[in-house]
Amino acid sequence: MFGIGMPELIVILVIILIIFGAGKLPEIGAGLGKGIRNFRKASKEIQDEVETTAKIDESETKAEAKKG
């Protein structure tokens, strides 16, 4: 995972805990979770749109080939 091992993650968590405090961690985690969820949703929508466009283009190409 990006070349980050368990010791590095622990150091990062300790730094975050020192900076934000224990009370803010749930809020930060929730915000991060929402951000990741929105990113995945947007990625899926873009992928679906590209696939749909490709299918439409393919159908149009086949229709033109049958005419010509």
C-alpha positions in Angstrom: 0.0 0.0 0.0 2.1 2.9 -1.3 5.2 1.5 0.4 3.8 2.4 3.8 4.2 -0.3 6.4 2.7 -0.8 9.9 5.4 1.3 11.7 4.9 4.2 9.4 1.1 4.1 9.9 1.5 4.0 13.6 3.7 7.1 13.5 1.2 8.9 11.3 -1.7 8.0 13.6 0.3 9.3 16.6 1.1 12.6 14.9 -2.6 13.0 13.9 -3.6 12.2 17.5 -1.2 14.8 18.8 -2.3 17.5 16.3 -6.1 17.0 16.4 -6.7 15.3 19.7 -8.8 12.2 20.5 -12.1 14.1 20.3 -11.7 15.1 16.7 -10.7 11.6 15.4 -14.3 10.4 14.8 -15.1 13.5 12.9 -11.9 13.2 10.8 -12.7 9.5 10.1 -16.2 10.2 9.1 -15.2 13.0 6.8 -12.5 10.8 5.2 -15.0 8.0 4.8 -17.5 10.3 3.1 -14.8 11.6 0.8 -13.7 8.1 -0.2 -17.3 7.1 -0.8 -18.0 10.1 -3.0 -14.8 9.5 -5.0 -15.7 5.9 -5.6 -19.2 6.9 -6.6 -18.0 9.5 -9.1 -15.4 7.1 -10.5 -18.1 4.5 -11.1 -20.4 7.0 -12.7 -17.6 8.1 -15.1 -16.7 4.5 -15.9 -20.4 3.7 -16.6 -20.7 6.8 -18.9 -17.6 5.9 -20.8 -18.8 2.3 -21.3 -22.3 3.6 -22.4 -20.7 6.0 -24.9 -18.5 3.2 -26.3 -21.5 0.9 -26.8 -23.4 3.7 -28.6 -20.4 4.5 -30.8 -20.0 0.8 -31.6 -23.7 0.4 -32.5 -23.5 3.5 -34.8 -20.4 2.1 -36.5 -22.1 -1.3 -37.1 -25.2 0.4 -38.4 -23.1 2.5 -40.9 -21.2 -0.6 -42.0 -24.5 -2.3 -42.8 -25.7 0.6 -44.9 -22.5 1.0 -46.8 
